């Protein structure tokens, strides 16, 4: 007997990721920006799923949400009578659950790489280090969600300061030939420091690498607090950055795994939770 389809959705500060599991396999995935109106963007996600999966609504009985916007999602979509309920066709109702990002990334990471013992997730607004036991359960974690330091937002802010696109910032930094230390992890002070370094004639490639190394320094402290066991999984949107991948693999003394879609790990984890 086939399982019901399960929708997992990760509503982050920068983007919304969602995937549909069908018999334990990902049938459809989507990523959209969160913008200033995440509820409308969630509705857009539901519409896209309904349009791209035949009879999508008939099989989906459960939605599991995570991320900073999980409570907003539950509040706005929990009732069939509320606006947005018509996105799925032919369904009499769904059950909505919410879980923490720690749970979601632990489940998603262990599913993708069974045996992984440490998860590093660098997202748009927070960074998480999660220690897993041999069965994939969370044993300890450290989270930075009160400061942009060490997050994708910090990288984006510094790239904008240097007038380089965030998409090419990592490749640009890898052209560095000399080491420069960025001493401040506060975005405002770091911006002033970068402007000063540019005025002094330092290579912009070296400055860009200094920015990346400053994030590595912050991550090193978090990893030290939790303790690192290998293999390690690097997840989150910043795992698309080739310079951060290079620096992390250079820093670690063990195997580092990266999913082909590292920013979808949380959405996958939420859907897997729904299978239980």
C-alpha positions as CSV (number, residue, x, y, z in Angstrom):
1,X,0.0,0.0,0.0
2,X,1.4,3.4,-1.0
3,X,2.1,6.0,1.6
4,X,0.3,9.4,1.6
5,X,2.4,12.2,0.1
6,X,4.0,14.4,2.7
7,X,5.0,18.1,2.2
8,X,7.9,19.4,4.2
9,X,8.5,23.2,4.2
10,X,11.3,25.2,5.6
11,X,10.4,28.9,6.0
12,X,13.6,30.7,6.4
13,X,14.4,34.4,6.7
14,X,15.9,34.6,3.2
15,X,14.1,31.8,1.3
16,X,11.3,29.2,1.6
17,X,12.2,25.6,0.6
18,X,9.7,22.8,0.2
19,X,9.7,19.2,-1.0
20,X,7.1,16.5,-1.5
21,X,7.8,13.0,-0.4
22,X,6.0,10.2,-2.2
23,X,6.7,6.7,-0.8
24,X,9.8,8.0,0.8
25,X,11.2,9.6,-2.3
26,X,11.3,13.3,-3.3
27,X,8.8,13.8,-6.0
28,X,9.0,17.6,-6.2
29,X,11.1,20.4,-4.8
30,X,10.9,24.2,-4.9
31,X,12.7,27.2,-3.5
32,X,11.4,30.8,-3.5
33,X,12.6,34.0,-1.7
34,X,10.8,34.8,1.6
35,X,10.5,38.5,0.7
36,X,8.6,40.8,3.1
37,X,5.4,38.7,2.8
38,X,6.3,35.0,3.6
39,X,2.6,34.0,3.9
40,X,2.0,35.0,0.2
41,X,5.2,33.2,-0.8
42,X,4.1,30.1,1.1
43,X,0.8,30.3,-0.8
44,X,2.9,30.6,-4.0
45,X,4.7,27.4,-3.1
46,X,1.5,25.5,-2.5
47,X,0.2,26.7,-5.9
48,X,3.4,25.6,-7.6
49,X,3.1,22.2,-6.0
50,X,-0.5,21.9,-7.1
51,X,0.4,22.8,-10.6
52,X,3.4,20.5,-11.0
53,X,2.1,17.3,-9.4
54,X,-0.8,15.4,-10.9
55,X,-3.5,15.1,-8.3
56,X,-1.2,16.7,-5.7
57,X,-3.9,17.3,-3.2
58,X,-5.4,13.9,-3.3
59,X,-2.4,12.3,-1.7
60,X,-1.1,15.0,0.7
61,X,-2.5,14.5,4.2
62,X,0.3,16.0,6.2
63,X,2.4,19.1,6.1
64,X,5.4,19.6,8.4
65,X,6.9,23.1,8.7
66,X,10.2,24.3,10.2
67,X,12.2,27.5,10.2
68,X,11.5,30.9,11.7
69,X,8.2,31.2,9.9
70,X,6.8,27.8,11.0
71,X,4.3,29.2,13.4
72,X,3.1,31.8,10.8
73,X,2.5,28.9,8.4
74,X,0.6,26.9,10.9
75,X,-1.6,29.9,11.9
76,X,-2.4,30.8,8.3
77,X,-3.0,27.4,6.7
78,X,-4.3,25.2,9.5
79,X,-7.9,25.5,8.6
80,X,-9.6,24.4,5.3
81,X,-11.8,27.5,5.5
82,X,-8.9,29.9,5.5
83,X,-7.7,31.6,2.4
84,X,-5.1,29.5,0.5
85,X,-6.8,26.2,1.3
86,X,-7.8,25.8,-2.4
87,X,-4.2,25.3,-3.6
88,X,-4.5,21.5,-3.4
89,X,-7.3,19.9,-5.3
90,X,-9.4,17.0,-4.1
91,X,-8.2,16.9,-0.5
92,X,-10.6,16.9,2.4
93,X,-8.0,18.3,4.9
94,X,-4.5,18.1,6.0
95,X,-2.6,17.8,9.3
96,X,0.0,20.5,10.0
97,X,2.9,19.8,12.3
98,X,5.9,22.0,13.2
99,X,9.3,21.0,14.3
100,X,12.5,22.9,15.2
101,X,15.3,23.5,12.6
102,X,17.6,21.4,14.8
103,X,15.3,18.4,14.4
104,X,14.8,19.1,10.7
105,X,18.5,19.4,9.8
106,X,19.4,16.4,11.9
107,X,16.8,14.2,10.1
108,X,17.6,15.5,6.6
109,X,21.4,15.1,7.1
110,X,21.3,11.6,8.5
111,X,18.9,10.5,5.7
112,X,21.2,11.8,3.0
113,X,24.4,10.6,4.6
114,X,23.7,7.8,7.1
115,X,26.3,7.8,9.8
116,X,27.0,11.5,9.8
117,X,27.9,12.7,13.3
118,X,28.2,16.5,13.0
119,X,26.0,18.9,11.0
120,X,27.1,22.5,10.2
121,X,24.3,24.6,8.8
122,X,25.0,28.1,7.7
123,X,21.9,29.9,6.6
124,X,20.9,33.4,5.8
125,X,20.4,34.6,9.4
126,X,21.8,31.9,11.7
127,X,24.4,29.2,12.0
128,X,23.9,25.9,13.7
129,X,26.3,23.1,14.8
130,X,24.5,19.8,15.7
131,X,26.1,16.8,17.2
132,X,24.4,13.4,16.4
133,X,24.8,10.0,18.0
134,X,25.2,6.9,16.0
135,X,21.5,6.6,15.4
136,X,21.1,10.1,14.1
137,X,19.6,11.6,17.2
138,X,20.6,15.1,18.4
139,X,23.0,14.9,21.4
140,X,24.1,18.5,21.5
141,X,23.9,21.7,19.5
142,X,25.1,25.3,19.4
143,X,23.2,28.0,17.5
144,X,24.0,31.6,16.6
145,X,20.7,33.4,15.8
146,X,21.2,36.8,17.5
147,X,24.0,38.2,15.3
148,X,24.7,38.2,11.6
149,X,28.3,37.3,12.3
150,X,29.2,33.9,10.7
151,X,26.0,33.8,8.6
152,X,25.0,34.2,4.9
153,X,23.7,37.7,5.7
154,X,27.2,38.7,6.8
155,X,28.7,37.4,3.6
156,X,26.0,39.2,1.5
157,X,26.6,42.5,3.3
158,X,30.3,42.3,2.8
159,X,29.9,41.4,-0.9
160,X,27.6,44.4,-1.4
161,X,30.2,46.6,0.3
162,X,32.8,45.4,-2.2
163,X,30.2,45.7,-5.1
164,X,30.6,42.0,-5.9
165,X,27.6,39.7,-6.5
166,X,27.0,37.2,-3.7
167,X,26.8,34.5,-6.3
168,X,30.4,35.1,-7.4
169,X,31.9,36.2,-4.1
170,X,33.3,32.8,-3.2
171,X,35.0,32.3,-6.6
172,X,36.4,35.8,-6.3
173,X,37.9,35.1,-2.9
174,X,39.6,32.0,-4.2
175,X,41.8,34.2,-6.4
176,X,43.5,35.5,-3.3
177,X,47.3,35.2,-3.0
178,X,47.9,36.9,0.4
179,X,46.3,36.6,3.8
180,X,44.5,39.5,5.3
181,X,42.8,39.3,8.7
182,X,39.4,41.0,9.1
183,X,39.3,41.6,12.9
184,X,35.7,42.7,13.4
185,X,32.8,40.3,13.1
186,X,30.2,43.1,13.6
187,X,28.8,43.8,10.1
188,X,28.9,47.6,10.7
189,X,32.5,47.7,11.9
190,X,33.6,45.1,9.3
191,X,32.3,47.3,6.6
192,X,34.3,50.2,7.9
193,X,37.4,48.0,8.1
194,X,36.9,46.8,4.5
195,X,36.6,50.3,3.2
196,X,39.8,51.3,5.0
197,X,41.7,48.3,3.6
198,X,40.5,49.2,0.1
199,X,41.7,52.8,0.6
200,X,45.1,51.4,1.7
201,X,45.4,49.6,-1.6
202,X,45.0,46.0,-0.5
203,X,43.9,43.5,-3.1
204,X,40.1,43.1,-3.2
205,X,40.6,39.4,-3.7
206,X,42.6,39.2,-0.5
207,X,40.0,41.2,1.3
208,X,37.3,38.9,0.1
209,X,39.2,35.9,1.4
210,X,39.7,37.7,4.7
211,X,35.9,38.0,5.0
212,X,35.5,34.3,4.4
213,X,38.2,33.4,6.9
214,X,36.6,35.6,9.5
215,X,33.4,33.4,9.2
216,X,35.6,30.3,9.5
217,X,37.0,31.7,12.7
218,X,33.5,32.1,14.1
219,X,32.5,28.6,13.0
220,X,35.7,27.2,14.6
221,X,34.5,28.5,18.0
222,X,31.1,26.9,17.6
223,X,32.5,23.6,16.5
224,X,34.8,23.6,19.5
225,X,31.9,24.1,21.9
226,X,29.9,21.2,20.5
227,X,32.8,18.9,19.7
228,X,33.4,17.5,16.2
229,X,32.9,13.9,15.2
230,X,33.2,12.7,11.6
231,X,31.8,12.5,9.1
232,X,30.6,16.2,9.1
233,X,27.8,17.4,6.9
234,X,27.9,21.0,5.6
235,X,24.3,22.2,4.9
236,X,22.5,25.5,4.3
237,X,22.7,28.0,1.5
238,X,26.3,29.0,2.3
239,X,27.4,25.5,1.4
240,X,26.9,26.7,-2.3
241,X,29.9,29.0,-1.7
242,X,33.0,27.4,-3.1
243,X,35.4,29.4,-0.9
244,X,33.6,28.4,2.3
245,X,33.6,24.7,1.2
246,X,37.4,25.0,0.4
247,X,38.2,26.6,3.8
248,X,36.1,24.1,5.8
249,X,37.6,21.1,4.1
250,X,41.0,22.6,4.7
251,X,40.2,23.2,8.3
252,X,38.6,19.8,9.1
253,X,40.6,16.6,9.9
254,X,37.9,14.3,8.6
255,X,35.4,13.8,5.8
256,X,33.1,16.6,4.9
257,X,29.8,15.8,3.1
258,X,27.8,18.3,1.0
259,X,24.5,17.5,-0.6
260,X,23.9,18.6,-4.2
261,X,21.1,20.8,-2.8
262,X,22.4,21.8,0.7
263,X,19.7,24.4,1.2
264,X,17.0,21.8,0.9
265,X,18.2,19.6,3.8
266,X,15.8,21.2,6.3
267,X,12.8,20.8,4.0
268,X,13.7,17.2,3.5
269,X,14.0,16.6,7.2
270,X,10.6,18.0,7.9
271,X,9.0,15.7,5.4
272,X,10.9,12.8,6.8
273,X,9.5,13.7,10.2
274,X,6.0,13.4,8.8
275,X,6.6,9.8,7.8
276,X,6.9,8.8,11.5
